[in-house]
Amino acid sequence: NAEENQTDSGTYEFNCQHGPPECIYNIIENCALDKIEDPLTAFQYIECIEQNDESRDPKQDYYQVAIDCCRLTNLDDDTVSKMET
């Protein structure tokens, strides 16, 4: 769950129920769903991300988790760089 608030400058801030790690992983997951064509692979990737978010540690290496999940689901590492665009 996320709460969206518009700031005085017109930009938006998001506050996630479980803190910043949840928001960051939500972004990664949404990008993955946009870039991964096979529904089963996308599901496996999302499941991998969710398993890595259990600690809610804000200092975790999100990029490395994204790469590890690519490797676990047999996606090319550059899938992550495609998510940045």
PDB file of N, CA, C and O in Angstrom:
ATOM      1  N   ASN A   1       0.833  -1.179   0.000  1.00  0.00           N
ATOM      2  CA  ASN A   1       0.000   0.000   0.000  1.00  0.00           C
ATOM      3  C   ASN A   1       0.877   1.242   0.000  1.00  0.00           C
ATOM      4  O   ASN A   1       1.879   1.317   0.712  1.00  0.00           O
ATOM      5  N   ALA A   2       0.479   2.214  -0.814  1.00  0.00           N
ATOM      6  CA  ALA A   2       1.221   3.469  -0.871  1.00  0.00           C
ATOM      7  C   ALA A   2       0.251   4.643  -0.813  1.00  0.00           C
ATOM      8  O   ALA A   2      -0.870   4.586  -1.318  1.00  0.00           O
ATOM      9  N   GLU A   3       0.726   5.701  -0.179  1.00  0.00           N
ATOM     10  CA  GLU A   3      -0.054   6.931  -0.102  1.00  0.00           C
ATOM     11  C   GLU A   3       0.638   7.960  -0.976  1.00  0.00           C
ATOM     12  O   GLU A   3       1.844   8.176  -0.853  1.00  0.00           O
ATOM     13  N   GLU A   4      -0.110   8.586  -1.846  1.00  0.00           N
ATOM     14  CA  GLU A   4       0.421   9.575  -2.768  1.00  0.00           C
ATOM     15  C   GLU A   4      -0.015  10.965  -2.321  1.00  0.00           C
ATOM     16  O   GLU A   4      -1.196  11.206  -2.072  1.00  0.00           O
ATOM     17  N   ASN A   5       0.955  11.880  -2.221  1.00  0.00           N
ATOM     18  CA  ASN A   5       0.649  13.253  -1.814  1.00  0.00           C
ATOM     19  C   ASN A   5       1.320  14.219  -2.770  1.00  0.00           C
ATOM     20  O   ASN A   5       2.500  14.073  -3.090  1.00  0.00           O
ATOM     21  N   GLN A   6       0.559  15.215  -3.226  1.00  0.00           N
ATOM     22  CA  GLN A   6       1.132  16.248  -4.068  1.00  0.00           C
ATOM     23  C   GLN A   6       1.723  17.334  -3.168  1.00  0.00           C
ATOM     24  O   GLN A   6       1.074  17.805  -2.234  1.00  0.00           O
ATOM     25  N   THR A   7       2.959  17.720  -3.465  1.00  0.00           N
ATOM     26  CA  THR A   7       3.634  18.750  -2.677  1.00  0.00           C
ATOM     27  C   THR A   7       3.221  20.129  -3.182  1.00  0.00           C
ATOM     28  O   THR A   7       2.556  20.249  -4.211  1.00  0.00           O
ATOM     29  N   ASP A   8       3.618  21.162  -2.456  1.00  0.00           N
ATOM     30  CA  ASP A   8       3.322  22.545  -2.860  1.00  0.00           C
ATOM     31  C   ASP A   8       3.939  22.877  -4.217  1.00  0.00           C
ATOM     32  O   ASP A   8       3.412  23.713  -4.951  1.00  0.00           O
ATOM     33  N   SER A   9       5.057  22.222  -4.553  1.00  0.00           N
ATOM     34  CA  SER A   9       5.718  22.504  -5.834  1.00  0.00           C
ATOM     35  C   SER A   9       5.086  21.738  -7.000  1.00  0.00           C
ATOM     36  O   SER A   9       5.475  21.927  -8.153  1.00  0.00           O
ATOM     37  N   GLY A  10       4.121  20.881  -6.701  1.00  0.00           N
ATOM     38  CA  GLY A  10       3.433  20.146  -7.766  1.00  0.00           C
ATOM     39  C   GLY A  10       3.960  18.753  -8.020  1.00  0.00           C
ATOM     40  O   GLY A  10       3.384  18.009  -8.813  1.00  0.00           O
ATOM     41  N   THR A  11       5.056  18.383  -7.355  1.00  0.00           N
ATOM     42  CA  THR A  11       5.570  17.024  -7.494  1.00  0.00           C
ATOM     43  C   THR A  11       4.816  16.103  -6.541  1.00  0.00           C
ATOM     44  O   THR A  11       4.028  16.557  -5.711  1.00  0.00           O
ATOM     45  N   TYR A  12       5.066  14.831  -6.670  1.00  0.00           N
ATOM     46  CA  TYR A  12       4.383  13.861  -5.822  1.00  0.00           C
ATOM     47  C   TYR A  12       5.372  13.134  -4.924  1.00  0.00           C
ATOM     48  O   TYR A  12       6.494  12.836  -5.333  1.00  0.00           O
ATOM     49  N   GLU A  13       4.955  12.855  -3.718  1.00  0.00           N
ATOM     50  CA  GLU A  13       5.716  12.040  -2.776  1.00  0.00           C
ATOM     51  C   GLU A  13       4.902  10.798  -2.482  1.00  0.00           C
ATOM     52  O   GLU A  13       3.675  10.846  -2.394  1.00  0.00           O
ATOM     53  N   PHE A  14       5.597   9.693  -2.334  1.00  0.00           N
ATOM     54  CA  PHE A  14       4.924   8.440  -2.022  1.00  0.00           C
ATOM     55  C   PHE A  14       5.421   7.928  -0.681  1.00  0.00           C
ATOM     56  O   PHE A  14       6.625   7.893  -0.428  1.00  0.00           O
ATOM     57  N   ASN A  15       4.509   7.540   0.156  1.00  0.00           N
ATOM     58  CA  ASN A  15       4.830   6.934   1.439  1.00  0.00           C
ATOM     59  C   ASN A  15       4.237   5.532   1.436  1.00  0.00           C
ATOM     60  O   ASN A  15       3.025   5.360   1.306  1.00  0.00           O
ATOM     61  N   CYS A  16       5.088   4.550   1.578  1.00  0.00           N
ATOM     62  CA  CYS A  16       4.630   3.166   1.559  1.00  0.00           C
ATOM     63  C   CYS A  16       4.393   2.664   2.973  1.00  0.00           C
ATOM     64  O   CYS A  16       5.073   3.069   3.916  1.00  0.00           O
ATOM     65  N   GLN A  17       3.437   1.793   3.102  1.00  0.00           N
ATOM     66  CA  GLN A  17       3.038   1.265   4.403  1.00  0.00           C
ATOM     67  C   GLN A  17       4.214   0.656   5.156  1.00  0.00           C
ATOM     68  O   GLN A  17       4.312   0.794   6.376  1.00  0.00           O
ATOM     69  N   HIS A  18       5.104  -0.018   4.434  1.00  0.00           N
ATOM     70  CA  HIS A  18       6.221  -0.711   5.074  1.00  0.00           C
ATOM     71  C   HIS A  18       7.550   0.019   4.888  1.00  0.00           C
ATOM     72  O   HIS A  18       8.615  -0.579   5.037  1.00  0.00           O
ATOM     73  N   GLY A  19       7.488   1.309   4.565  1.00  0.00           N
ATOM     74  CA  GLY A  19       8.689   2.120   4.495  1.00  0.00           C
ATOM     75  C   GLY A  19       9.315   2.218   3.117  1.00  0.00           C
ATOM     76  O   GLY A  19       8.803   1.654   2.150  1.00  0.00           O
ATOM     77  N   PRO A  20      10.433   2.943   3.031  1.00  0.00           N
ATOM     78  CA  PRO A  20      11.098   3.195   1.754  1.00  0.00           C
ATOM     79  C   PRO A  20      11.480   1.940   0.954  1.00  0.00           C
ATOM     80  O   PRO A  20      11.351   1.957  -0.271  1.00  0.00           O
ATOM     81  N   PRO A  21      11.946   0.848   1.592  1.00  0.00           N
ATOM     82  CA  PRO A  21      12.276  -0.325   0.783  1.00  0.00           C
ATOM     83  C   PRO A  21      11.086  -0.827  -0.032  1.00  0.00           C
ATOM     84  O   PRO A  21      11.250  -1.246  -1.177  1.00  0.00           O
ATOM     85  N   GLU A  22       9.894  -0.787   0.553  1.00  0.00           N
ATOM     86  CA  GLU A  22       8.719  -1.240  -0.184  1.00  0.00           C
ATOM     87  C   GLU A  22       8.486  -0.352  -1.412  1.00  0.00           C
ATOM     88  O   GLU A  22       8.162  -0.861  -2.485  1.00  0.00           O
ATOM     89  N   CYS A  23       8.645   0.951  -1.270  1.00  0.00           N
ATOM     90  CA  CYS A  23       8.461   1.858  -2.404  1.00  0.00           C
ATOM     91  C   CYS A  23       9.481   1.578  -3.506  1.00  0.00           C
ATOM     92  O   CYS A  23       9.130   1.539  -4.685  1.00  0.00           O
ATOM     93  N   ILE A  24      10.733   1.386  -3.123  1.00  0.00           N
ATOM     94  CA  ILE A  24      11.781   1.124  -4.115  1.00  0.00           C
ATOM     95  C   ILE A  24      11.506  -0.192  -4.833  1.00  0.00           C
ATOM     96  O   ILE A  24      11.607  -0.263  -6.058  1.00  0.00           O
ATOM     97  N   TYR A  25      11.159  -1.233  -4.082  1.00  0.00           N
ATOM     98  CA  TYR A  25      10.868  -2.507  -4.730  1.00  0.00           C
ATOM     99  C   TYR A  25       9.597  -2.426  -5.579  1.00  0.00           C
ATOM    100  O   TYR A  25       9.497  -3.118  -6.593  1.00  0.00           O
ATOM    101  N   ASN A  26       8.630  -1.603  -5.190  1.00  0.00           N
ATOM    102  CA  ASN A  26       7.439  -1.424  -6.028  1.00  0.00           C
ATOM    103  C   ASN A  26       7.824  -0.841  -7.387  1.00  0.00           C
ATOM    104  O   ASN A  26       7.278  -1.243  -8.415  1.00  0.00           O
ATOM    105  N   ILE A  27       8.749   0.091  -7.391  1.00  0.00           N
ATOM    106  CA  ILE A  27       9.224   0.680  -8.649  1.00  0.00           C
ATOM    107  C   ILE A  27       9.913  -0.386  -9.492  1.00  0.00           C
ATOM    108  O   ILE A  27       9.649  -0.501 -10.688  1.00  0.00           O
ATOM    109  N   ILE A  28      10.790  -1.160  -8.875  1.00  0.00           N
ATOM    110  CA  ILE A  28      11.496  -2.225  -9.594  1.00  0.00           C
ATOM    111  C   ILE A  28      10.497  -3.219 -10.171  1.00  0.00           C
ATOM    112  O   ILE A  28      10.619  -3.619 -11.329  1.00  0.00           O
ATOM    113  N   GLU A  29       9.515  -3.618  -9.379  1.00  0.00           N
ATOM    114  CA  GLU A  29       8.527  -4.596  -9.831  1.00  0.00           C
ATOM    115  C   GLU A  29       7.691  -4.047 -10.989  1.00  0.00           C
ATOM    116  O   GLU A  29       7.427  -4.765 -11.954  1.00  0.00           O
ATOM    117  N   ASN A  30       7.274  -2.789 -10.903  1.00  0.00           N
ATOM    118  CA  ASN A  30       6.483  -2.215 -11.986  1.00  0.00           C
ATOM    119  C   ASN A  30       7.276  -2.109 -13.276  1.00  0.00           C
ATOM    120  O   ASN A  30       6.741  -2.353 -14.357  1.00  0.00           O
ATOM    121  N   CYS A  31       8.536  -1.750 -13.171  1.00  0.00           N
ATOM    122  CA  CYS A  31       9.393  -1.708 -14.356  1.00  0.00           C
ATOM    123  C   CYS A  31       9.571  -3.111 -14.935  1.00  0.00           C
ATOM    124  O   CYS A  31       9.544  -3.297 -16.152  1.00  0.00           O
ATOM    125  N   ALA A  32       9.753  -4.088 -14.057  1.00  0.00           N
ATOM    126  CA  ALA A  32       9.911  -5.474 -14.520  1.00  0.00           C
ATOM    127  C   ALA A  32       8.682  -5.929 -15.284  1.00  0.00           C
ATOM    128  O   ALA A  32       8.800  -6.555 -16.338  1.00  0.00           O
ATOM    129  N   LEU A  33       7.508  -5.622 -14.763  1.00  0.00           N
ATOM    130  CA  LEU A  33       6.276  -6.021 -15.441  1.00  0.00           C
ATOM    131  C   LEU A  33       6.171  -5.379 -16.824  1.00  0.00           C
ATOM    132  O   LEU A  33       5.566  -5.948 -17.732  1.00  0.00           O
ATOM    133  N   ASP A  34       6.757  -4.204 -16.979  1.00  0.00           N
ATOM    134  CA  ASP A  34       6.747  -3.528 -18.269  1.00  0.00           C
ATOM    135  C   ASP A  34       7.756  -4.137 -19.241  1.00  0.00           C
ATOM    136  O   ASP A  34       7.525  -4.132 -20.450  1.00  0.00           O
ATOM    137  N   LYS A  35       8.863  -4.658 -18.732  1.00  0.00           N
ATOM    138  CA  LYS A  35       9.960  -5.130 -19.592  1.00  0.00           C
ATOM    139  C   LYS A  35       9.984  -6.640 -19.816  1.00  0.00           C
ATOM    140  O   LYS A  35      10.526  -7.093 -20.824  1.00  0.00           O
ATOM    141  N   ILE A  36       9.416  -7.429 -18.912  1.00  0.00           N
ATOM    142  CA  ILE A  36       9.472  -8.888 -19.035  1.00  0.00           C
ATOM    143  C   ILE A  36       8.187  -9.357 -19.706  1.00  0.00           C
ATOM    144  O   ILE A  36       7.094  -9.186 -19.166  1.00  0.00           O
ATOM    145  N   GLU A  37       8.328  -9.947 -20.885  1.00  0.00           N
ATOM    146  CA  GLU A  37       7.159 -10.304 -21.684  1.00  0.00           C
ATOM    147  C   GLU A  37       6.459 -11.579 -21.209  1.00  0.00           C
ATOM    148  O   GLU A  37       5.231 -11.658 -21.260  1.00  0.00           O
ATOM    149  N   ASP A  38       7.202 -12.556 -20.759  1.00  0.00           N
ATOM    150  CA  ASP A  38       6.606 -13.831 -20.365  1.00  0.00           C
ATOM    151  C   ASP A  38       5.975 -13.710 -18.976  1.00  0.00           C
ATOM    152  O   ASP A  38       6.670 -13.379 -18.016  1.00  0.00           O
ATOM    153  N   PRO A  39       4.670 -13.973 -18.852  1.00  0.00           N
ATOM    154  CA  PRO A  39       3.995 -13.813 -17.557  1.00  0.00           C
ATOM    155  C   PRO A  39       4.570 -14.688 -16.443  1.00  0.00           C
ATOM    156  O   PRO A  39       4.658 -14.236 -15.302  1.00  0.00           O
ATOM    157  N   LEU A  40       4.961 -15.923 -16.743  1.00  0.00           N
ATOM    158  CA  LEU A  40       5.519 -16.796 -15.710  1.00  0.00           C
ATOM    159  C   LEU A  40       6.862 -16.260 -15.223  1.00  0.00           C
ATOM    160  O   LEU A  40       7.125 -16.247 -14.021  1.00  0.00           O
ATOM    161  N   THR A  41       7.700 -15.823 -16.134  1.00  0.00           N
ATOM    162  CA  THR A  41       8.999 -15.257 -15.754  1.00  0.00           C
ATOM    163  C   THR A  41       8.791 -13.987 -14.938  1.00  0.00           C
ATOM    164  O   THR A  41       9.486 -13.766 -13.947  1.00  0.00           O
ATOM    165  N   ALA A  42       7.851 -13.162 -15.345  1.00  0.00           N
ATOM    166  CA  ALA A  42       7.566 -11.933 -14.589  1.00  0.00           C
ATOM    167  C   ALA A  42       7.114 -12.278 -13.171  1.00  0.00           C
ATOM    168  O   ALA A  42       7.543 -11.641 -12.208  1.00  0.00           O
ATOM    169  N   PHE A  43       6.251 -13.284 -13.043  1.00  0.00           N
ATOM    170  CA  PHE A  43       5.786 -13.700 -11.722  1.00  0.00           C
ATOM    171  C   PHE A  43       6.958 -14.188 -10.867  1.00  0.00           C
ATOM    172  O   PHE A  43       7.069 -13.825  -9.696  1.00  0.00           O
ATOM    173  N   GLN A  44       7.829 -15.008 -11.453  1.00  0.00           N
ATOM    174  CA  GLN A  44       8.975 -15.529 -10.708  1.00  0.00           C
ATOM    175  C   GLN A  44       9.910 -14.406 -10.284  1.00  0.00           C
ATOM    176  O   GLN A  44      10.461 -14.438  -9.184  1.00  0.00           O
ATOM    177  N   TYR A  45      10.092 -13.417 -11.146  1.00  0.00           N
ATOM    178  CA  TYR A  45      10.943 -12.280 -10.823  1.00  0.00           C
ATOM    179  C   TYR A  45      10.351 -11.492  -9.651  1.00  0.00           C
ATOM    180  O   TYR A  45      11.059 -11.150  -8.704  1.00  0.00           O
ATOM    181  N   ILE A  46       9.046 -11.207  -9.725  1.00  0.00           N
ATOM    182  CA  ILE A  46       8.372 -10.470  -8.650  1.00  0.00           C
ATOM    183  C   ILE A  46       8.457 -11.247  -7.334  1.00  0.00           C
ATOM    184  O   ILE A  46       8.698 -10.668  -6.275  1.00  0.00           O
ATOM    185  N   GLU A  47       8.258 -12.557  -7.415  1.00  0.00           N
ATOM    186  CA  GLU A  47       8.341 -13.392  -6.213  1.00  0.00           C
ATOM    187  C   GLU A  47       9.732 -13.308  -5.597  1.00  0.00           C
ATOM    188  O   GLU A  47       9.866 -13.233  -4.376  1.00  0.00           O
ATOM    189  N   CYS A  48      10.761 -13.318  -6.427  1.00  0.00           N
ATOM    190  CA  CYS A  48      12.138 -13.199  -5.942  1.00  0.00           C
ATOM    191  C   CYS A  48      12.339 -11.854  -5.237  1.00  0.00           C
ATOM    192  O   CYS A  48      12.922 -11.796  -4.155  1.00  0.00           O
ATOM    193  N   ILE A  49      11.858 -10.786  -5.850  1.00  0.00           N
ATOM    194  CA  ILE A  49      11.982  -9.458  -5.241  1.00  0.00           C
ATOM    195  C   ILE A  49      11.275  -9.430  -3.892  1.00  0.00           C
ATOM    196  O   ILE A  49      11.824  -8.939  -2.906  1.00  0.00           O
ATOM    197  N   GLU A  50      10.059  -9.956  -3.853  1.00  0.00           N
ATOM    198  CA  GLU A  50       9.277  -9.954  -2.606  1.00  0.00           C
ATOM    199  C   GLU A  50       9.995 -10.718  -1.496  1.00  0.00           C
ATOM    200  O   GLU A  50       9.960 -10.296  -0.340  1.00  0.00           O
ATOM    201  N   GLN A  51      10.637 -11.818  -1.821  1.00  0.00           N
ATOM    202  CA  GLN A  51      11.354 -12.594  -0.811  1.00  0.00           C
ATOM    203  C   GLN A  51      12.542 -11.826  -0.262  1.00  0.00           C
ATOM    204  O   GLN A  51      12.931 -12.020   0.890  1.00  0.00           O
ATOM    205  N   ASN A  52      13.120 -10.956  -1.076  1.00  0.00           N
ATOM    206  CA  ASN A  52      14.269 -10.169  -0.623  1.00  0.00           C
ATOM    207  C   ASN A  52      13.863  -8.932   0.153  1.00  0.00           C
ATOM    208  O   ASN A  52      14.717  -8.267   0.738  1.00  0.00           O
ATOM    209  N   ASP A  53      12.589  -8.611   0.171  1.00  0.00           N
ATOM    210  CA  ASP A  53      12.122  -7.420   0.871  1.00  0.00           C
ATOM    211  C   ASP A  53      11.623  -7.743   2.277  1.00  0.00           C
ATOM    212  O   ASP A  53      11.119  -6.857   2.967  1.00  0.00           O
ATOM    213  N   GLU A  54      11.752  -8.979   2.708  1.00  0.00           N
ATOM    214  CA  GLU A  54      11.227  -9.367   4.016  1.00  0.00           C
ATOM    215  C   GLU A  54      11.906  -8.652   5.174  1.00  0.00           C
ATOM    216  O   GLU A  54      11.274  -8.414   6.204  1.00  0.00           O
ATOM    217  N   SER A  55      13.177  -8.306   5.027  1.00  0.00           N
ATOM    218  CA  SER A  55      13.906  -7.670   6.128  1.00  0.00           C
ATOM    219  C   SER A  55      13.542  -6.193   6.287  1.00  0.00           C
ATOM    220  O   SER A  55      13.691  -5.636   7.375  1.00  0.00           O
ATOM    221  N   ARG A  56      13.070  -5.559   5.223  1.00  0.00           N
ATOM    222  CA  ARG A  56      12.731  -4.129   5.228  1.00  0.00           C
ATOM    223  C   ARG A  56      13.943  -3.252   5.576  1.00  0.00           C
ATOM    224  O   ARG A  56      13.786  -2.124   6.044  1.00  0.00           O
ATOM    225  N   ASP A  57      15.138  -3.776   5.345  1.00  0.00           N
ATOM    226  CA  ASP A  57      16.361  -3.027   5.642  1.00  0.00           C
ATOM    227  C   ASP A  57      16.540  -1.909   4.615  1.00  0.00           C
ATOM    228  O   ASP A  57      16.726  -2.200   3.433  1.00  0.00           O
ATOM    229  N   PRO A  58      16.491  -0.647   5.026  1.00  0.00           N
ATOM    230  CA  PRO A  58      16.617   0.448   4.062  1.00  0.00           C
ATOM    231  C   PRO A  58      18.006   0.567   3.438  1.00  0.00           C
ATOM    232  O   PRO A  58      18.182   1.285   2.453  1.00  0.00           O
ATOM    233  N   LYS A  59      18.995  -0.130   4.003  1.00  0.00           N
ATOM    234  CA  LYS A  59      20.358  -0.050   3.476  1.00  0.00           C
ATOM    235  C   LYS A  59      20.709  -1.217   2.552  1.00  0.00           C
ATOM    236  O   LYS A  59      21.870  -1.380   2.175  1.00  0.00           O
ATOM    237  N   GLN A  60      19.711  -2.032   2.185  1.00  0.00           N
ATOM    238  CA  GLN A  60      20.009  -3.172   1.323  1.00  0.00           C
ATOM    239  C   GLN A  60      20.395  -2.698  -0.078  1.00  0.00           C
ATOM    240  O   GLN A  60      20.082  -1.576  -0.476  1.00  0.00           O
ATOM    241  N   ASP A  61      21.068  -3.558  -0.803  1.00  0.00           N
ATOM    242  CA  ASP A  61      21.547  -3.245  -2.151  1.00  0.00           C
ATOM    243  C   ASP A  61      20.460  -3.635  -3.156  1.00  0.00           C
ATOM    244  O   ASP A  61      20.421  -4.773  -3.624  1.00  0.00           O
ATOM    245  N   TYR A  62      19.578  -2.688  -3.484  1.00  0.00           N
ATOM    246  CA  TYR A  62      18.439  -2.960  -4.357  1.00  0.00           C
ATOM    247  C   TYR A  62      18.890  -3.389  -5.751  1.00  0.00           C
ATOM    248  O   TYR A  62      18.299  -4.287  -6.350  1.00  0.00           O
ATOM    249  N   TYR A  63      19.930  -2.750  -6.259  1.00  0.00           N
ATOM    250  CA  TYR A  63      20.443  -3.095  -7.586  1.00  0.00           C
ATOM    251  C   TYR A  63      20.922  -4.542  -7.608  1.00  0.00           C
ATOM    252  O   TYR A  63      20.630  -5.282  -8.548  1.00  0.00           O
ATOM    253  N   GLN A  64      21.655  -4.943  -6.579  1.00  0.00           N
ATOM    254  CA  GLN A  64      22.157  -6.318  -6.537  1.00  0.00           C
ATOM    255  C   GLN A  64      21.016  -7.320  -6.431  1.00  0.00           C
ATOM    256  O   GLN A  64      21.068  -8.385  -7.048  1.00  0.00           O
ATOM    257  N   VAL A  65      19.996  -6.993  -5.663  1.00  0.00           N
ATOM    258  CA  VAL A  65      18.826  -7.870  -5.570  1.00  0.00           C
ATOM    259  C   VAL A  65      18.177  -8.011  -6.942  1.00  0.00           C
ATOM    260  O   VAL A  65      17.806  -9.113  -7.346  1.00  0.00           O
ATOM    261  N   ALA A  66      18.039  -6.891  -7.663  1.00  0.00           N
ATOM    262  CA  ALA A  66      17.444  -6.928  -9.002  1.00  0.00           C
ATOM    263  C   ALA A  66      18.272  -7.818  -9.931  1.00  0.00           C
ATOM    264  O   ALA A  66      17.713  -8.601 -10.699  1.00  0.00           O
ATOM    265  N   ILE A  67      19.595  -7.703  -9.867  1.00  0.00           N
ATOM    266  CA  ILE A  67      20.493  -8.547 -10.680  1.00  0.00           C
ATOM    267  C   ILE A  67      20.361 -10.011 -10.272  1.00  0.00           C
ATOM    268  O   ILE A  67      20.228 -10.884 -11.129  1.00  0.00           O
ATOM    269  N   ASP A  68      20.398 -10.283  -8.973  1.00  0.00           N
ATOM    270  CA  ASP A  68      20.268 -11.662  -8.488  1.00  0.00           C
ATOM    271  C   ASP A  68      18.959 -12.288  -8.953  1.00  0.00           C
ATOM    272  O   ASP A  68      18.931 -13.458  -9.336  1.00  0.00           O
ATOM    273  N   CYS A  69      17.882 -11.521  -8.923  1.00  0.00           N
ATOM    274  CA  CYS A  69      16.588 -12.046  -9.364  1.00  0.00           C
ATOM    275  C   CYS A  69      16.581 -12.283 -10.873  1.00  0.00           C
ATOM    276  O   CYS A  69      15.932 -13.215 -11.348  1.00  0.00           O
ATOM    277  N   CYS A  70      17.292 -11.454 -11.628  1.00  0.00           N
ATOM    278  CA  CYS A  70      17.443 -11.715 -13.071  1.00  0.00           C
ATOM    279  C   CYS A  70      18.118 -13.054 -13.287  1.00  0.00           C
ATOM    280  O   CYS A  70      17.665 -13.866 -14.093  1.00  0.00           O
ATOM    281  N   ARG A  71      19.183 -13.277 -12.576  1.00  0.00           N
ATOM    282  CA  ARG A  71      19.930 -14.526 -12.743  1.00  0.00           C
ATOM    283  C   ARG A  71      19.106 -15.731 -12.302  1.00  0.00           C
ATOM    284  O   ARG A  71      19.148 -16.781 -12.943  1.00  0.00           O
ATOM    285  N   LEU A  72      18.369 -15.586 -11.230  1.00  0.00           N
ATOM    286  CA  LEU A  72      17.540 -16.681 -10.734  1.00  0.00           C
ATOM    287  C   LEU A  72      16.440 -17.058 -11.728  1.00  0.00           C
ATOM    288  O   LEU A  72      16.060 -18.224 -11.831  1.00  0.00           O
ATOM    289  N   THR A  73      15.935 -16.067 -12.454  1.00  0.00           N
ATOM    290  CA  THR A  73      14.842 -16.315 -13.400  1.00  0.00           C
ATOM    291  C   THR A  73      15.340 -16.411 -14.850  1.00  0.00           C
ATOM    292  O   THR A  73      14.552 -16.359 -15.794  1.00  0.00           O
ATOM    293  N   ASN A  74      16.664 -16.550 -15.005  1.00  0.00           N
ATOM    294  CA  ASN A  74      17.293 -16.711 -16.326  1.00  0.00           C
ATOM    295  C   ASN A  74      17.054 -15.536 -17.260  1.00  0.00           C
ATOM    296  O   ASN A  74      16.912 -15.715 -18.470  1.00  0.00           O
ATOM    297  N   LEU A  75      17.010 -14.341 -16.702  1.00  0.00           N
ATOM    298  CA  LEU A  75      16.946 -13.123 -17.505  1.00  0.00           C
ATOM    299  C   LEU A  75      18.353 -12.556 -17.644  1.00  0.00           C
ATOM    300  O   LEU A  75      19.194 -12.742 -16.765  1.00  0.00           O
ATOM    301  N   ASP A  76      18.600 -11.874 -18.736  1.00  0.00           N
ATOM    302  CA  ASP A  76      19.893 -11.215 -18.904  1.00  0.00           C
ATOM    303  C   ASP A  76      20.043 -10.114 -17.865  1.00  0.00           C
ATOM    304  O   ASP A  76      19.072  -9.452 -17.496  1.00  0.00           O
ATOM    305  N   ASP A  77      21.283  -9.928 -17.395  1.00  0.00           N
ATOM    306  CA  ASP A  77      21.543  -8.856 -16.440  1.00  0.00           C
ATOM    307  C   ASP A  77      21.124  -7.492 -16.973  1.00  0.00           C
ATOM    308  O   ASP A  77      20.736  -6.610 -16.208  1.00  0.00           O
ATOM    309  N   ASP A  78      21.205  -7.324 -18.302  1.00  0.00           N
ATOM    310  CA  ASP A  78      20.848  -6.016 -18.846  1.00  0.00           C
ATOM    311  C   ASP A  78      19.351  -5.724 -18.781  1.00  0.00           C
ATOM    312  O   ASP A  78      18.915  -4.624 -19.123  1.00  0.00           O
ATOM    313  N   THR A  79      18.567  -6.705 -18.345  1.00  0.00           N
ATOM    314  CA  THR A  79      17.137  -6.445 -18.102  1.00  0.00           C
ATOM    315  C   THR A  79      16.996  -5.341 -17.067  1.00  0.00           C
ATOM    316  O   THR A  79      16.090  -4.513 -17.158  1.00  0.00           O
ATOM    317  N   VAL A  80      17.890  -5.324 -16.082  1.00  0.00           N
ATOM    318  CA  VAL A  80      17.854  -4.291 -15.052  1.00  0.00           C
ATOM    319  C   VAL A  80      18.162  -2.936 -15.650  1.00  0.00           C
ATOM    320  O   VAL A  80      17.502  -1.950 -15.322  1.00  0.00           O
ATOM    321  N   SER A  81      19.158  -2.871 -16.529  1.00  0.00           N
ATOM    322  CA  SER A  81      19.477  -1.568 -17.133  1.00  0.00           C
ATOM    323  C   SER A  81      18.335  -1.099 -18.037  1.00  0.00           C
ATOM    324  O   SER A  81      18.122   0.105 -18.182  1.00  0.00           O
ATOM    325  N   LYS A  82      17.604  -2.024 -18.641  1.00  0.00           N
ATOM    326  CA  LYS A  82      16.431  -1.648 -19.442  1.00  0.00           C
ATOM    327  C   LYS A  82      15.350  -1.063 -18.545  1.00  0.00           C
ATOM    328  O   LYS A  82      14.558  -0.234 -18.991  1.00  0.00           O
ATOM    329  N   MET A  83      15.309  -1.481 -17.297  1.00  0.00           N
ATOM    330  CA  MET A  83      14.305  -0.964 -16.363  1.00  0.00           C
ATOM    331  C   MET A  83      14.569   0.486 -16.021  1.00  0.00           C
ATOM    332  O   MET A  83      13.660   1.205 -15.606  1.00  0.00           O
ATOM    333  N   GLU A  84      15.806   0.921 -16.191  1.00  0.00           N
ATOM    334  CA  GLU A  84      16.168   2.306 -15.861  1.00  0.00           C
ATOM    335  C   GLU A  84      15.665   3.280 -16.898  1.00  0.00           C
ATOM    336  O   GLU A  84      15.669   4.489 -16.669  1.00  0.00           O
ATOM    337  N   THR A  85      15.228   2.766 -18.049  1.00  0.00           N
ATOM    338  CA  THR A  85      14.767   3.664 -19.128  1.00  0.00           C
ATOM    339  C   THR A  85      13.266   3.653 -19.222  1.00  0.00           C
ATOM    340  O   THR A  85      12.696   4.344 -20.067  1.00  0.00           O
TER     341      THR A  85
END
